[in-house]
C-alpha cells in the first residue's frame, strides 16, 4: 500500500534504543516512574522508538537526528491544540534530557488505547470521523505556529515539480510514465491554495490512527505538524480508504475540486519519490504493491 513503511537498511545517523537505556533514563530523570515495567513496542516507523511504561504511559525517543525537532514541536504545540480536537492526541507529560549514551531529548506521553485500521475493512464511519478531526485542525487559531517550507507536506505543489519529474525519469519503463506524467501535468494546471496556511497533522497514515469498533479514538505521531495547504490531509483517501470510504471522506471534508486535485497529486508525487529512492532496497512485492496503488490514483483520480 502507498504510504506503508518499507523495510530497508538502517540509514546513517539512525540508532537503536534498548530497554536498558530507557530504564536508566527513567530512573535518573523521573524516579516516580522507576518502578514501572518497560515494554518495547514494534518498530513500525523510522523516526522514533516507543516503549510502553506501565499501563498508562509511553516513552518516545527519537532514533535519528531528523526526528529530534519533534520533541520541541510536540511539547510546544500539542498542549495548545489538544483541547480543541475531537479525539485524544499524545500531549507530552514530561520531556527528558540526553543521558548516558542516549544523545537527544525525549518525551513521556499518555498511552492511548486503540488499534490501527486496516485497508479493506468497512471504514466509512472512520472516514467521517477523520474528516471531523481534519476540519477541527483547519479551524484552529494559527497561534503563530510553524509554516511548511521546502518540499515538505503542505507546501505549494509546484515546489515538488522538479523532484516529481526527476522521479518519473528515474523509474523509466518500470511505471506507465506517459499516464503518470499526464496526471502530473494536469495537477500542475490546477489552482494553488489561496487561503492562509492552516494547521495540518501532515501524516495521516493508518499507523497514526487509533480506532475502536470502527470509530476514530485517537491520532498520534505529529512529526508532520505545521501549517500549510490542507490538501495533504487527503492522504488516507488513497493510502487507506476504498472507493466508498474515499467518497465519504471527500464529502465530509467539503474540499473544493482544486484541493482534491492537489491531494491526489501530492500523494502521487511522494509515492513516486519513495519508489525511485527505495527501489533497490525494497522487495519485489513492495514494488508491485506501490506501482499498483499509484496506478489506482491515476485511474480513479476523477472519481
C-alpha positions in Angstrom: 0.0 0.0 0.0 1.2 3.5 -0.7 2.4 5.1 2.5 3.4 1.8 4.1 6.7 1.5 5.9 9.1 -0.1 3.5 11.7 -2.4 5.0 15.2 -1.1 4.3 18.7 -0.9 5.7 19.3 1.4 8.6 20.4 4.8 7.3 23.4 6.7 8.6 22.6 8.6 11.8 19.9 6.2 13.0 20.4 4.5 16.3 19.0 1.5 18.2 17.4 2.2 21.6 17.4 -0.5 24.2 15.2 -1.2 27.2 18.3 -0.8 29.4 18.8 2.8 28.1 15.2 3.7 28.7 15.3 2.2 32.2 18.4 4.3 33.0 16.9 7.5 31.7 13.6 7.0 33.6 15.4 6.0 36.9 17.7 9.0 36.7 15.3 11.7 35.5 11.8 10.6 36.6 12.2 8.4 39.7 8.5 8.4 40.4 8.1 6.1 37.4 11.1 4.0 38.1 9.1 1.0 39.4 7.0 0.7 36.2 7.7 -2.1 33.7 9.1 -1.1 30.3 8.0 -3.0 27.2 9.4 -2.2 23.8 6.8 -1.7 21.0 7.1 -2.9 17.5 9.2 -0.7 15.3 6.8 0.4 12.6 8.3 3.7 11.6 11.7 5.2 11.0 11.8 8.2 13.4 11.1 7.1 16.9 11.5 4.2 19.3 8.5 3.5 21.5 8.4 1.8 24.9 5.3 1.2 27.0 5.8 2.4 30.6 3.4 0.7 32.9 -0.2 0.6 31.8 -0.7 4.3 31.1 2.4 5.8 29.6 4.6 5.7 26.5 8.3 6.7 26.3 9.0 8.2 22.9 12.7 8.6 21.8 14.0 9.9 18.5 16.1 7.4 16.6 17.7 9.8 14.2 18.8 13.5 14.0 16.0 14.4 11.6 13.4 13.4 14.3 14.8 15.4 17.2 12.9 18.6 16.5 9.6 16.9 17.0 10.2 16.8 20.8 10.1 20.6 21.0 7.2 20.8 18.5 5.1 18.4 20.4 5.8 20.0 23.8 5.1 23.5 22.4 2.0 22.9 20.3 0.1 19.8 21.3 -0.9 21.2 24.7 -2.4 24.2 22.9 -4.1 22.2 20.1 -5.4 19.2 22.1 -8.3 20.9 23.9 -9.9 21.8 20.6 -9.6 18.4 18.9 -12.4 15.8 18.9 -10.2 12.8 19.9 -7.2 12.4 22.2 -3.7 13.1 21.0 -0.3 12.3 22.8 0.3 15.6 24.7 3.7 15.2 26.4 3.6 14.7 30.2 7.3 15.1 30.6 10.4 16.0 28.5 13.6 14.1 29.2 17.1 15.2 28.6 20.0 13.4 27.0 21.6 10.9 29.4 24.1 8.1 29.5 24.8 7.1 25.9 21.4 8.4 24.6 22.1 11.7 22.8 18.8 13.6 22.4 15.7 15.0 24.3 12.8 12.6 24.5 9.2 12.5 25.8 6.8 10.6 28.0 3.2 10.7 26.7 0.0 9.0 27.6 -0.7 5.5 26.3 -3.7 5.9 24.0 -5.8 2.7 23.6 -6.9 1.5 20.2 -5.6 -0.3 17.2 -4.6 0.8 13.7 -7.2 0.4 11.0 -6.7 -1.9 8.1 -7.5 -1.2 4.5 -10.3 -3.3 3.1 -12.4 -3.1 6.3 -15.7 -1.1 6.4 -14.2 2.3 7.0 -17.0 4.8 6.1 -17.5 5.7 9.8 -13.8 6.2 10.3 -13.7 8.4 7.1 -16.3 10.7 8.5 -14.7 10.8 12.0 -11.3 11.5 10.5 -12.8 14.3 8.3 -14.1 15.8 11.5 -10.6 15.7 13.0 -9.1 17.4 9.9 -11.8 20.1 9.9 -11.1 20.8 13.6 -7.4 21.2 12.9 -8.1 23.5 10.0 -10.4 25.7 12.2 -7.8 26.2 14.9 -6.3 29.6 15.5 -2.9 29.9 13.8 -1.2 30.9 17.1 1.9 31.8 15.2 2.6 28.1 14.5 5.3 26.9 12.1 4.6 27.2 8.3 5.7 24.5 6.0 8.7 25.1 3.8 10.9 23.4 1.3 9.4 20.4 -0.4 7.7 19.1 2.7 4.0 18.2 3.2 1.6 21.1 2.9 3.7 23.3 0.6 2.7 24.6 -2.8 2.5 21.6 -5.2 4.7 23.4 -7.7 7.6 23.2 -5.3 7.6 19.4 -5.9 7.5 19.6 -9.7 11.2 19.1 -10.4 11.5 16.3 -7.8 8.5 14.5 -9.2 9.6 14.7 -12.8 13.0 13.5 -11.9 11.5 10.5 -10.0 9.4 9.6 -13.1 12.5 9.7 -15.2 14.5 7.6 -12.8 11.7 4.9 -12.7 11.6 4.9 -16.5 9.7 2.0 -18.0 9.1 0.4 -14.6 6.0 2.5 -14.5 3.5 3.8 -17.0 5.4 7.1 -17.4 3.1 8.5 -20.0 0.0 8.2 -17.9 1.7 9.4 -14.7 3.2 12.4 -16.5 -0.2 13.3 -17.9 -1.7 13.2 -14.5 1.0 15.3 -13.0 0.7 17.8 -15.8 -3.0 18.1 -15.1 -2.2 18.7 -11.4 0.3 21.4 -12.3 -2.5 23.3 -14.1 -4.8 23.5 -11.0 -5.1 26.4 -8.6 -2.8 26.5 -5.6 -4.2 27.0 -2.1 -5.3 30.6 -1.8 -6.2 30.8 1.9 -3.9 31.3 4.8 -1.8 28.3 5.9 -3.9 26.1 8.2 -3.0 23.5 10.9 -2.1 20.1 9.5 -1.3 16.8 11.0 0.6 16.0 7.8 1.0 12.3 8.1 -2.4 10.6 8.4 -1.3 7.1 7.7 -3.1 4.1 9.2 -0.3 3.6 11.7 -1.0 7.1 13.1 -4.7 6.5 13.6 -6.4 4.6 16.5 -9.8 3.0 16.2 -12.2 1.0 18.3 -15.3 -0.6 16.8 -14.7 1.3 13.5 -14.6 4.7 15.1 -11.7 7.1 15.5 -10.4 7.2 19.1 -7.1 8.9 18.8 -4.5 10.4 16.4 -0.8 10.0 17.1 2.7 10.9 15.8 2.6 14.6 14.9 6.0 14.6 13.2 4.4 16.4 10.2 2.7 19.1 12.3 2.7 22.6 10.9 0.6 25.0 8.8 0.1 24.9 5.1 -2.2 23.6 2.3 -4.8 21.2 3.7 -4.7 19.1 0.5 -2.0 16.9 2.2 -4.7 15.7 4.6 -6.3 13.8 1.7 -3.6 11.2 2.0 -5.8 8.5 3.6 -8.2 8.8 0.7 -5.6 6.9 -1.3 -3.5 5.1 1.3 -6.3 3.6 3.4 -9.9 4.0 2.1 -11.7 2.1 -0.6 -13.8 3.9 -3.1 -16.9 4.1 -0.8 -15.0 5.4 2.2 -13.0 7.8 0.0 -16.2 9.3 -1.3 -17.5 9.7 2.3 -14.2 11.3 3.3 -14.3 13.7 0.4 -17.9 14.7 1.1 -17.4 15.1 4.9 -14.3 17.3 4.3 -16.0 19.6 1.9 -12.9 20.5 0.0 -13.2 22.1 -3.4 -12.1 20.4 -6.7 -8.7 22.1 -6.8 -7.8 20.9 -3.3 -8.9 17.4 -4.3 -6.6 17.5 -7.3 -3.7 18.8 -5.2 -4.4 16.0 -2.7 -4.1 13.1 -5.1 -1.2 14.8 -6.9 0.7 15.2 -3.6 0.2 11.5 -2.9 1.4 10.6 -6.4 4.4 12.8 -6.0 5.5 11.4 -2.7 4.9 7.8 -3.9 7.0 8.3 -7.0 9.8 9.8 -5.0 9.7 6.9 -2.4 9.7 4.3 -5.1 12.5 5.9 -7.1 14.6 6.4 -3.9 14.0 2.9 -2.4 13.7 0.7 -5.5 16.9 -1.2 -4.7 16.2 -1.7 -1.0 12.6 -2.9 -1.0 11.1 -6.3 -2.0 9.6 -7.1 -5.3 6.2 -7.4 -3.6 6.6 -3.9 -2.2 7.4 -2.5 -5.6 4.5 -4.2 -7.2 2.2 -3.0 -4.5 3.3 0.6 -4.7 3.0 0.6 -8.5 -0.5 -0.8 -8.3 -1.6 1.9 -5.9 0.0 4.7 -8.0 -1.9 3.3 -11.0 -5.1 3.4 -8.8 -4.6 7.1 -8.2 -4.0 7.8 -11.9 -7.1 5.8 -13.0 -9.5 7.0 -10.3 -8.4 10.5 -9.6 -11.6 11.9 -11.0 -13.9 9.6 -9.1 
